[in-house]
Amino acid sequence: FYGCSNLTSVTIGNGVTSIENRTFSNCSGLTSITIPDSVTSIGEYAFYACYSLTSINFNGTVEQWDAIYKDHGWSNYTGDYTVHCTDGDIPIN
């Protein structure tokens, strides 16, 4: 999906364990993504330059979100987004 500026939202399927390097880089129209609790790693620059990103919906707890390995620059140059977990929200700004 690298550079797909028309992409506005994504739901990653259950069972996916990794979001690879640069998967959604430069998707400037991406506003929201839903990530299953099966994800254990987010690659380098996975959401780099997703300027419109405002919402990450994580189908797990805050503790599970914190345990995900997030590589260098995974969210550089994104919008001010909030991670919505099943037991609370984490604002990032």
Stockholm file with secondary structure:
# STOCKHOLM 1.0

chainA/1-93         FYGCSNLTSVTIGNGVTSIENRTFSNCSGLTSITIPDSVTSIGEYAFYACYSLTSINFNGTVEQWDAIYKDHGWSNYTGDYTVHCTDGDIPIN
#=GR chainA/1-93 SS CTTCTTCCEEECCTTCCEECTTTTTTCTTCCEEEEETTCCEECTTTTTTCTTCCEEEEESCHHHHHHSEECTTTTTTCCSEEEEETTEEEEEC
#=GC SS_cons        CTTCTTCCEEECCTTCCEECTTTTTTCTTCCEEEEETTCCEECTTTTTTCTTCCEEEEESCHHHHHHSEECTTTTTTCCSEEEEETTEEEEEC
//
